[in-house]
Amino acid sequence: FVPTAFTPNGDGMNDQLKPICVGISKLAYFRVYNRWGQLVFQTTQMNAGWNGRINGKAQPTGGYVYMAEGTDYNGKTVSRKGTSLLIR
């Protein structure tokens, strides 16, 4: 699962966009792209997430595309993609 919105404002709630890996044993990748197709974040760690910044600069409110792929506990590959809204 990936949240449909996040608010990186430093209040400790929904400050990062990250996958919630239910039933996944290994995360192959989690990638976030801006509206121009530029890769703004990627990781293979399950608990890592994007903080809404590129090179230390806060990004504007808007829609960002994510792609994620992992392996479940039965060895099946699971892929998901969608959009999430960054709210400032």
Summary of the structure (lengths in Angstrom):
residues: 88
radius of gyration: 12.8
end to end distance: 22.0
largest distance: 40.2
contacts: 228
relative contact order: 0.32
helix: 0%
strand: 50%
